[in-house]
Amino acid sequence: MKNILIVFGGNSFEHEVSIKSASNIHNYIDKNIFNVNSLYISKEGIWYEFDNNFEDINTSKLKKIYNIIEYLKRYDLVFNIIHGYSGEDGKLQSLFELFNIKYIGPDSYSSFICMNKILTKLLLENHGIKTTNFIIFKNIKDTIKNMKFPMVIKPSDGGSSCGVSIVNNIIELKRSIKEAKKYSDNIIIEEYIKGRELECAILENNKDLVISKLGEIIVNNDIYSYEDKYVTNKSMLITPALINYTVENSIKKIAKKAFNICKCKGLARIDFLYDESNNKIYLNEINTLPGFTDISMFPKLLSLEGYSYTDLITIILNNELNS
């Protein structure tokens, strides 16, 4: 049996989401095939051997890991499920690569590109994939000059919609810029597209790409916020989305193209905006380590293709173990 280590937690704003994902992965991993242990990284950046009590994480009862590389090398494969900063932006991937530690998901290059919304947009647009118009925030004056209200304010390298807002005037713009800067020093301003929010899951299985049916998010507010995702649960997730076949097929083709352009690997969830009034499709975001929580769209979409949680985890692990 192969020894698998789930690495979760971390010092990003998505710490709690990572805990929920790790808990599900631990619960659903096939323990008849894999030996599994977990490693918890606290918000302070301290690494601990974990006791698998996901309901009550008490670091005073956990053993600190001092020789991290030696500890990681005990395992055949690392299942990194740290969302956001450090875990999804290439930093941990670079550490693993430097010491020849096998891990799931894309490499450091792809992780860095996909986490940075500016680089993702520039790369995709260079390959003919449409994204929303945007500028990099410098100051309020330039923003008002170059963009029209309403605008979308985003940290350029965040996830789970942290710090994302729609603004309709200068007062809201100033307030939202201040909020977004809590999550990143780099802010992008996008044009607001009033359209349908559609998502597509991609799973690499024996070097073939499984492109899922689409899911749709019906938001409670103007945006699918962190609170809507993980606190209030007021937004609706529709799987499969009720959408024209031609549009769905076009989105799936774009998703596959983007996955390959960005050199993604193993798994991804790709988010789109569809403007029905103009029949235009915009790629919104590529998530290289999508959530595995109870409400996460990635496993929901692949369940439509006949894959259970356990199937997904087994395929993702075997992809790397057999590579």
C-alpha positions in Angstrom: 0.0 0.0 0.0 1.2 3.5 -0.8 1.6 6.0 1.9 -0.3 9.3 1.3 0.1 12.5 3.3 -2.7 15.1 3.2 -1.3 18.6 3.8 -3.8 21.2 4.8 -4.4 24.4 6.7 -1.8 27.2 5.9 -1.7 30.9 6.5 -4.1 32.0 3.7 -7.6 33.5 4.1 -9.0 30.1 3.0 -7.6 28.2 6.0 -11.0 27.0 7.1 -12.0 25.9 3.6 -8.8 23.8 3.5 -9.7 22.1 6.7 -13.1 21.2 5.3 -11.6 19.9 2.1 -9.0 17.8 4.0 -11.6 16.3 6.2 -13.6 15.1 3.3 -10.5 13.7 1.5 -9.5 11.8 4.7 -13.1 10.5 5.1 -13.5 9.3 1.4 -10.0 8.1 0.5 -10.0 4.4 -0.1 -8.1 3.0 3.0 -8.1 -0.4 1.4 -5.6 0.9 -1.1 -3.8 3.7 0.7 -2.3 4.3 4.1 -3.1 7.9 4.9 -1.9 10.5 7.4 -2.3 14.2 7.7 -0.1 17.2 8.2 -1.6 20.5 9.6 0.0 23.9 9.0 -1.3 26.5 11.4 -2.1 30.0 10.5 1.2 30.9 12.1 3.0 28.7 9.7 3.9 25.9 12.2 3.8 22.3 10.8 2.2 19.6 12.9 1.7 15.8 12.7 -2.1 15.7 12.8 -4.3 13.4 14.8 -7.2 13.5 12.3 -9.6 15.2 14.7 -10.9 17.7 12.1 -13.7 18.8 14.3 -11.5 20.2 17.1 -8.0 21.2 16.0 -6.0 21.7 19.2 -2.3 22.4 18.4 -1.3 22.0 22.1 -2.1 18.3 21.6 -0.2 18.0 18.3 3.5 17.2 17.7 5.5 19.8 15.9 7.5 18.8 12.9 11.0 20.2 13.0 12.7 18.4 10.0 9.9 19.0 7.5 11.7 17.6 4.4 12.7 14.4 6.2 9.1 14.0 7.4 7.7 14.6 3.9 10.0 12.1 2.3 8.5 9.3 4.4 5.5 9.4 2.1 5.0 8.2 -1.5 2.8 11.1 -2.4 1.5 14.4 -0.9 -2.1 15.4 -1.4 -1.7 19.2 -1.0 -5.1 20.8 -0.3 -4.0 24.2 1.0 -6.2 26.7 -0.9 -4.9 30.2 -1.8 -1.7 31.8 -0.6 1.3 29.4 -0.2 -0.5 26.2 -1.2 -2.0 27.2 -4.6 0.4 29.8 -5.9 3.5 27.7 -6.5 5.3 28.2 -3.2 4.7 24.7 -1.8 5.0 23.2 -5.2 8.5 24.7 -5.5 9.5 23.2 -2.2 8.3 19.8 -3.2 10.1 20.0 -6.6 13.3 21.2 -5.0 13.5 18.0 -2.8 12.0 15.6 -5.3 8.8 15.0 -3.3 5.8 13.8 -5.3 2.6 15.8 -5.0 -0.8 16.0 -6.7 -1.8 18.9 -9.0 0.0 21.3 -11.3 3.6 22.2 -11.0 5.0 25.5 -9.6 4.9 27.3 -13.0 1.2 26.5 -13.7 0.2 27.2 -10.1 1.8 30.6 -10.1 0.3 31.6 -13.5 -3.3 30.4 -12.6 -3.2 32.0 -9.1 -2.3 35.4 -10.6 -5.4 36.8 -12.4 -3.3 39.3 -14.3 -1.0 36.7 -15.8 -3.8 34.3 -16.5 -5.7 36.9 -18.5 -2.7 38.0 -20.5 -1.7 34.4 -21.3 -5.3 33.4 -22.3 -6.0 36.5 -24.3 -2.7 35.9 -26.2 -4.2 32.5 -27.2 -7.5 33.9 -28.3 -9.6 33.1 -25.2 -11.8 36.0 -24.2 -11.7 37.4 -20.6 -13.3 40.5 -19.2 -11.6 43.8 -19.9 -9.5 45.0 -17.0 -6.9 47.4 -15.7 -4.4 47.1 -12.9 -5.3 49.4 -10.1 -2.9 52.4 -9.7 -5.1 55.1 -8.3 -8.7 56.2 -8.2 -8.2 58.9 -10.9 -6.8 56.5 -13.5 -9.5 54.0 -12.6 -12.4 56.4 -13.2 -10.7 57.6 -16.4 -10.3 54.1 -17.9 -13.3 52.1 -16.6 -17.0 52.7 -16.3 -19.3 51.8 -13.4 -20.3 49.2 -12.4 -16.8 47.7 -11.9 -15.6 44.5 -10.3 -12.8 44.9 -7.7 -10.6 41.8 -7.1 -7.3 41.0 -5.4 -5.1 39.7 -8.2 -4.0 36.6 -6.4 -6.7 35.5 -4.1 -9.4 32.8 -4.0 -12.9 32.0 -2.6 -14.1 35.4 -3.6 -12.2 37.0 -0.7 -12.1 40.8 -1.2 -14.2 40.7 -4.4 -16.9 43.3 -4.8 -19.0 45.1 -7.4 -19.0 48.9 -7.1 -21.3 51.5 -8.6 -19.8 54.8 -7.5 -16.6 56.5 -6.3 -17.5 56.0 -2.6 -18.0 52.3 -3.1 -14.8 52.1 -5.2 -12.6 53.6 -2.4 -14.1 51.4 0.2 -13.7 48.2 -1.9 -10.1 49.0 -2.8 -9.3 49.3 0.9 -11.0 46.0 1.5 -9.3 44.2 -1.4 -5.9 45.4 -0.2 -6.4 43.3 3.0 -5.9 40.2 0.7 -3.3 41.4 -1.8 -1.1 44.3 -2.7 -2.1 43.9 -6.3 -5.7 44.8 -7.3 -7.4 44.5 -10.7 -10.5 46.3 -11.9 -12.7 44.4 -14.3 -15.7 45.5 -16.4 -18.9 44.2 -14.9 -20.6 41.5 -17.0 -24.2 40.8 -16.1 -24.3 37.2 -17.1 -24.7 33.6 -15.9 -22.0 32.1 -13.7 -21.1 28.7 -15.1 -18.4 26.3 -14.0 -16.7 23.3 -15.5 -14.7 20.5 -13.8 -11.7 18.8 -15.4 -10.2 15.5 -14.3 -7.1 13.9 -15.8 -7.7 10.2 -16.0 -5.0 8.0 -17.5 -3.8 11.0 -19.5 -7.3 11.6 -20.9 -9.2 14.7 -19.9 -12.7 14.3 -18.5 -14.6 17.5 -19.1 -17.7 17.7 -17.0 -21.1 19.0 -17.7 -21.6 22.6 -16.6 -22.9 23.8 -13.2 -24.5 27.1 -12.6 -24.4 29.4 -9.6 -27.5 31.5 -8.9 -26.1 34.1 -6.5 -28.0 35.6 -3.6 -26.2 38.9 -4.0 -24.4 40.5 -7.0 -21.4 38.2 -6.5 -20.8 34.7 -5.2 -19.1 35.8 -2.0 -17.1 33.9 0.6 -20.1 34.2 2.9 -22.5 32.8 0.3 -20.1 29.9 -0.3 -19.3 28.8 3.2 -21.5 30.7 5.7 -25.0 31.5 4.7 -25.4 28.9 1.9 -28.1 31.1 0.4 -26.9 30.9 -3.2 -28.1 28.0 -5.4 -25.8 25.5 -7.2 -27.5 23.9 -10.2 -26.0 20.7 -11.6 -26.3 20.2 -14.4 -26.9 23.8 -15.7 -29.9 24.2 -18.0 -28.0 25.6 -20.9 -28.1 25.5 -24.7 -26.0 22.5 -26.0 -24.0 24.7 -28.4 -23.0 27.1 -25.7 -22.1 24.2 -23.3 -20.0 22.6 -25.9 -18.2 25.9 -26.7 -17.5 26.4 -23.0 -16.1 22.9 -22.6 -13.8 23.3 -25.6 -12.5 26.6 -24.2 -12.0 25.0 -20.8 -9.9 22.2 -22.3 -7.9 24.7 -24.3 -7.2 26.9 -21.3 -6.2 23.8 -19.2 -3.6 22.9 -21.7 -2.4 26.4 -22.4 -1.7 27.0 -18.6 -0.1 23.5 -18.4 -2.5 22.4 -15.7 -2.3 18.9 -14.4 -4.5 16.4 -12.7 -7.5 18.5 -11.9 -9.0 21.9 -12.2 -12.3 23.9 -12.0 -12.7 26.6 -14.6 -15.2 29.4 -14.1 -17.0 31.3 -16.9 -19.4 34.2 -17.4 -22.0 33.9 -20.1 -23.6 37.0 -21.4 -26.8 35.7 -23.0 -27.8 39.1 -24.5 -24.7 39.2 -26.7 -24.0 35.4 -26.7 -20.5 36.0 -25.4 -18.4 33.7 -23.2 -15.8 35.0 -20.9 -13.3 32.8 -19.0 -13.3 34.2 -15.4 -10.9 32.0 -13.4 -8.9 28.8 -13.3 -8.8 27.0 -10.0 -5.9 24.5 -9.9 -6.8 23.1 -6.4 -10.6 23.2 -6.3 -12.5 22.6 -3.1 -13.5 19.2 -1.8 -16.0 20.4 0.8 -19.6 19.2 1.0 -20.8 22.1 -1.2 -17.8 22.3 -3.6 -18.7 22.4 -7.3 -15.8 20.2 -8.5 -17.0 16.9 -6.9 -20.6 17.8 -7.7 -19.9 18.2 -11.4 -17.8 15.1 -11.7 -20.5 13.1 -9.9 -22.6 13.8 -13.0 -20.0 11.9 -15.0 -20.3 8.9 -12.7 -17.4 9.6 -10.3 -17.8 9.3 -6.6 -15.7 11.2 -4.1 -13.7 8.1 -3.5 -13.3 7.6 -7.3 -12.0 11.2 -7.7 -9.4 10.8 -4.9 -8.2 7.4 -6.2 -7.8 8.7 -9.8 -6.0 11.9 -8.7 -3.6 9.9 -6.5 -2.9 7.2 -9.1 -2.3 9.8 -11.8 0.8 10.9 -9.9 1.9 7.5 -8.4 1.9 6.0 -11.9 3.5 8.9 -13.7 
